[in-house]
Amino acid sequence: MNSVLKVDGLFGGYSKKPVIHDINFELQKGEIIGLIGLNGAGKSTIIKHLIGLMEPQKGSISILGNKIEENIENYRKNFAYIPEMPILYEELTLVEHLQFIAMSYGIDEKTFNERVSWLLKEFKMEKRKDWFPVHFSKGMKQKVMIMSAFLVNPPLYIIDEPFLGLDPLGIHSLLELLNKAREDGSTIFMSTHILATAEKYCDRFIILHNGRIKMMGTLKEIREKAGMAASSLDEIYLAITKDEIE
């Protein structure tokens, strides 16, 4: 079975009136999917439903065949989430955060030490492993969230605007990790405003506007659907949403 995440007829929002309408897509093993849309398009609402922070008004979500309403533990163990805004415990050091994640996911000590050593080096955080979050910049806090997710090595990564606050080296390290995770068979579902980067690294795209999927597919497929054979993802997005933006 190559299907990792399946969203079927999803409606949802913060009140009785839906913010997202009839969302349908399926993600396969070993691909990076970019969720594209303006602020308020519904990207974060979809992600909150995927991670279980919001309950669908209608429709269903499954990860590797597991639904959150059937077994929340089986559902959640199959993904790692990197939020747009870092969320850390002020009383835990960097390495203690990673130890907490390892205990939560049942990662053994040998695997933990191997992965942590590599991640600390990759993100240039070795000398800061005993620091508390109060001493971190926003970019450093985001690196802790990224390291926590990749420590788990799950089948599915759900990532909300991952590049915000990262320096160029941090962005490079994250993109390298994403490529490696894809090569190892993981699936990455990534919301981003950085369309040039998404165009370069994503296998497929979901273009969201006003809570609805406007277009979905590979860049070639989207170009064909939009009738813009030589255009960039940025140009296509602006063209297909222009009338509604104005």
Secondary structure as UniProt FT lines:
FT   STRAND          3..12
FT   STRAND          20..28
FT   TURN            29..30
FT   STRAND          32..36
FT   TURN            39..40
FT   HELIX           43..50
FT   TURN            51..52
FT   STRAND          58..63
FT   TURN            64..65
FT   TURN            68..70
FT   HELIX           72..76
FT   TURN            77..78
FT   STRAND          79..82
FT   TURN            90..91
FT   HELIX           94..105
FT   HELIX           109..122
FT   TURN            123..124
FT   HELIX           126..128
FT   TURN            129..130
FT   HELIX           133..135
FT   HELIX           138..152
FT   STRAND          156..160
FT   TURN            162..165
FT   HELIX           168..183
FT   TURN            184..185
FT   STRAND          187..191
FT   HELIX           195..201
FT   STRAND          204..209
FT   TURN            210..211
FT   STRAND          212..217
FT   HELIX           219..226
FT   TURN            229..230
FT   HELIX           233..245
//
